[in-house]
Structure formats: C-alpha cells, structure tokens
C-alpha cells in the first residue's frame, strides 16, 4: 500500500478520534502522489501531508492562540510501520494537549 493510501485510510478510520472540523482533504498526482488533510479544533489547526515517494509523512499542529507550532514532525517513514507509529504518536499527543475536541 502506498503512503497516501495508508494515511487516507488511517484518517478515515480515526476521524472521530481526531475530532474538530475537517477543512480540506485533497489528493494530487501532478508531480507524484500526495495527500493533504487539514482539521481545525478549538485549540489547533492540524495538517497531515503524505507523499508516496520516500514514504514521507509530515504532521503539523498550529496553536491558534499563539500562532506557533505546537507539534511538528516531518520526513521519511520506514514503511507502513513507521507511518502508523508517527500517526499514533500524534494522536497520543493530541489526546493530552487538546482533550475536549469533538467531531
């Protein structure tokens, strides 16, 4: 499974846990397959970006009060296991730092 497909499936199956409002979900194939999904909670703007080349996943959460990065991890992942680890670490962080978000 390609990184963009894996991340899209994870987002779909964890949508209720991410919470907030979905602002964007877009796939692009112009220069290679990419996926970008954005969500807004009361506290954060959240962005997931995945690229099939290099199995890359960037996750950013911007603190709406300060305008600063509250969570930022980017780069290559070692296959599906690395993608899953990165996504679950973010969800754990979100549960601690934005516990009252609702879908």
DAMOVEN-V298915 format. One record per run of one state. SS is the DSSP state (A for helix, B for strand, O for the rest). FROM is the first residue (numbers start at 0). LEN is the number of residues. Records with the same first field share a line. If there is no record, write none. Layout:
BEGIN
SS->FROM-LEN + FROM-LEN
END
This chain:
BEGIN
O->0-2 + 13-1 + 18-2 + 28-5 + 40-3 + 51-1 + 63-5 + 73-2 + 76-2 + 97-6
A->2-11 + 14-4 + 52-3 + 78-19
B->20-8 + 33-7 + 43-8 + 55-8 + 68-5 + 75-1
END
